[in-house]
Amino acid sequence: MSKNVKYIASMGLGFAEEKEMKKLGKLAKEGWIFDNFEKLSYKLVKGEPQNLIYCVDYNENKDDLDSYIELIEESGWTHVTSYEGFQFFKAPEGTHPIYSDGYTLGLKYKAMNKGVKKTAIYSVVIAIISGLIAYIMENIAIDSSVYECLKLIIYMIAGGAFGFFIALIPCSMCIKNKMKKAILSTKN
């Protein structure tokens, strides 16, 4: 890995979005500029120190993505990268926030939670299917080390998918809580 590139692990956008965006701003002041989001990590590239703020939004509508990004960029923000529906933006300090009211912020969290639920459903389906395959394989008597390795892989897929589903539960709860707070802030 180059000395001009480093990776910072994400704590989970559903859990620590604001904290991570502030951290990216702090790192930009040190010359580490957020370049990409990959492997659940922020890729930072060494450059000139900058006074930047960052924001992440959720928009998985690929048909409307270009006009959506253009609208955000007209507000002074620059699109950095996309990752599975998450859109990352940067702007100079002092730029007006993308979300300035609780209602639209609540809609953002509602869309994020929808994406988390969809991923959870996929995880459960994968866990059930691989669990059924493992059960069937367990009841077929084949004496082969390749067959045993295949069974082990199927068990690992089932366990991993189920574990991923369990990890998404607190993430969904955290996003729902943020959504409720944002919507309630509009009623005050």
C-alpha positions as CSV (number, residue, x, y, z in Angstrom):
1,M,0.0,0.0,0.0
2,S,1.3,3.4,-0.9
3,K,2.2,6.0,1.7
4,N,-0.2,8.3,-0.1
5,V,-3.2,6.1,0.5
6,K,-4.7,4.8,3.7
7,Y,-8.0,3.1,4.7
8,I,-10.2,3.9,7.7
9,A,-12.7,1.2,8.7
10,S,-16.3,2.2,8.9
11,M,-18.2,1.7,12.1
12,G,-21.4,1.3,10.1
13,L,-23.2,4.1,8.4
14,G,-26.4,3.2,10.3
15,F,-24.7,3.6,13.6
16,A,-22.1,6.3,13.3
17,E,-22.8,8.4,10.2
18,E,-22.4,11.8,11.8
19,K,-19.3,10.8,13.7
20,E,-17.6,9.3,10.6
21,M,-18.4,12.4,8.5
22,K,-16.9,14.6,11.2
23,K,-13.8,12.4,11.3
24,L,-13.4,12.6,7.5
25,G,-13.6,16.5,7.8
26,K,-10.9,16.4,10.5
27,L,-8.7,14.1,8.4
28,A,-9.1,16.5,5.4
29,K,-7.6,19.2,7.5
30,E,-4.6,17.0,7.9
31,G,-4.4,16.4,4.1
32,W,-6.1,13.0,4.0
33,I,-8.9,13.5,1.5
34,F,-11.8,10.9,1.2
35,D,-11.6,9.4,-2.2
36,N,-13.7,6.2,-2.2
37,F,-15.7,3.8,0.0
38,E,-14.7,0.2,-0.6
39,K,-14.6,-3.0,1.5
40,L,-16.6,-1.2,4.2
41,S,-13.7,1.3,4.6
42,Y,-13.0,4.9,3.6
43,K,-10.1,5.2,1.2
44,L,-8.1,8.4,1.8
45,V,-5.6,9.9,-0.5
46,K,-2.8,12.2,0.8
47,G,-3.1,15.7,-0.6
48,E,-3.2,19.4,0.4
49,P,-5.0,20.1,3.7
50,Q,-8.5,21.3,3.1
51,N,-11.4,22.6,5.2
52,L,-14.1,20.2,4.1
53,I,-17.4,18.8,5.5
54,Y,-18.8,15.5,4.3
55,C,-22.3,14.1,4.1
56,V,-23.7,10.8,3.2
57,D,-27.2,10.3,1.7
58,Y,-29.1,7.3,0.6
59,N,-30.5,7.1,-2.9
60,E,-30.6,3.7,-4.7
61,N,-32.8,5.0,-7.6
62,K,-30.3,4.5,-10.5
63,D,-32.8,5.9,-13.1
64,D,-32.7,9.3,-11.4
65,L,-29.2,9.3,-10.0
66,D,-27.7,11.8,-12.4
67,S,-30.3,14.4,-11.8
68,Y,-30.3,13.8,-8.1
69,I,-26.5,14.3,-7.9
70,E,-26.8,17.4,-10.1
71,L,-29.4,18.9,-7.7
72,I,-27.1,18.3,-4.7
73,E,-24.1,19.7,-6.6
74,E,-26.1,22.9,-7.4
75,S,-26.2,23.4,-3.6
76,G,-22.4,23.6,-3.4
77,W,-21.7,19.9,-2.7
78,T,-19.4,17.6,-4.8
79,H,-20.2,14.0,-5.3
80,V,-17.3,11.8,-4.1
81,T,-18.5,8.2,-4.6
82,S,-21.4,5.8,-4.5
83,Y,-21.6,2.5,-2.6
84,E,-24.7,0.3,-2.7
85,G,-27.2,3.2,-2.7
86,F,-25.1,5.4,-0.3
87,Q,-24.0,8.6,-2.0
88,F,-21.1,10.5,-0.4
89,F,-20.6,14.2,-0.9
90,K,-18.0,16.8,0.2
91,A,-18.2,20.6,0.4
92,P,-16.2,23.5,1.8
93,E,-16.8,24.3,5.4
94,G,-19.8,26.7,5.8
95,T,-21.8,25.1,2.9
96,H,-25.5,24.8,3.7
97,P,-26.3,21.3,4.9
98,I,-28.0,18.9,2.4
99,Y,-30.7,18.3,5.0
100,S,-31.8,21.5,6.7
101,D,-35.1,20.2,8.1
102,G,-36.2,17.2,10.1
103,Y,-38.9,16.0,7.7
104,T,-36.5,15.5,4.7
105,L,-33.9,14.0,7.0
106,G,-36.5,11.6,8.3
107,L,-37.2,10.6,4.6
108,K,-33.5,9.9,4.2
109,Y,-33.5,7.5,7.2
110,K,-36.7,5.9,6.0
111,A,-35.0,5.1,2.6
112,M,-31.9,3.8,4.4
113,N,-34.0,1.6,6.6
114,K,-35.8,0.2,3.5
115,G,-32.4,-0.8,2.1
116,V,-31.4,-2.4,5.4
117,K,-34.6,-4.4,5.5
118,K,-34.1,-5.6,1.9
119,T,-30.6,-6.8,2.7
120,A,-31.9,-8.5,5.8
121,I,-34.5,-10.4,3.7
122,Y,-31.8,-11.5,1.3
123,S,-29.7,-12.7,4.2
124,V,-32.6,-14.7,5.7
125,V,-33.4,-16.3,2.3
126,I,-29.7,-17.3,1.8
127,A,-29.5,-18.7,5.3
128,I,-32.7,-20.8,4.8
129,I,-31.7,-22.1,1.4
130,S,-28.2,-23.0,2.4
131,G,-29.5,-24.5,5.7
132,L,-31.9,-26.7,3.7
133,I,-29.1,-27.8,1.4
134,A,-26.9,-28.6,4.4
135,Y,-29.7,-30.6,6.0
136,I,-30.2,-32.6,2.8
137,M,-26.4,-33.1,2.4
138,E,-26.3,-34.3,6.0
139,N,-28.8,-37.1,5.2
140,I,-27.0,-38.3,2.1
141,A,-24.2,-40.8,2.9
142,I,-21.3,-40.0,0.7
143,D,-17.8,-40.8,1.9
144,S,-15.7,-38.2,0.3
145,S,-13.5,-35.5,1.6
146,V,-14.6,-33.1,-1.2
147,Y,-18.2,-33.7,-0.2
148,E,-17.4,-33.0,3.5
149,C,-15.6,-29.8,2.4
150,L,-18.6,-28.8,0.4
151,K,-20.9,-29.4,3.4
152,L,-18.6,-27.2,5.5
153,I,-18.8,-24.4,3.0
154,I,-22.6,-24.6,2.9
155,Y,-22.7,-24.5,6.7
156,M,-20.4,-21.4,6.6
157,I,-22.6,-19.7,4.1
158,A,-25.7,-20.4,6.2
159,G,-24.0,-19.2,9.4
160,G,-22.6,-16.1,7.8
161,A,-25.9,-15.1,6.3
162,F,-27.7,-15.7,9.6
163,G,-25.0,-13.7,11.5
164,F,-25.3,-10.9,9.0
165,F,-29.1,-10.8,9.5
166,I,-28.6,-10.6,13.2
167,A,-26.1,-7.8,12.8
168,L,-28.6,-5.8,10.7
169,I,-31.3,-5.8,13.5
170,P,-29.6,-3.2,15.7
171,C,-28.6,-1.3,12.6
172,S,-32.3,-1.1,11.6
173,M,-33.3,-0.1,15.1
174,C,-30.7,2.7,15.2
175,I,-31.8,4.1,11.8
176,K,-35.5,3.9,12.9
177,N,-34.5,5.9,16.1
178,K,-32.8,8.5,14.0
179,M,-35.8,8.7,11.7
180,K,-38.2,9.2,14.6
181,K,-36.0,11.9,16.1
182,A,-35.7,13.8,12.8
183,I,-39.5,13.7,12.2
184,L,-40.2,14.7,15.8
185,S,-37.9,17.7,15.5
186,T,-40.2,19.1,12.8
187,K,-43.1,19.0,15.3
188,N,-41.3,21.2,17.9
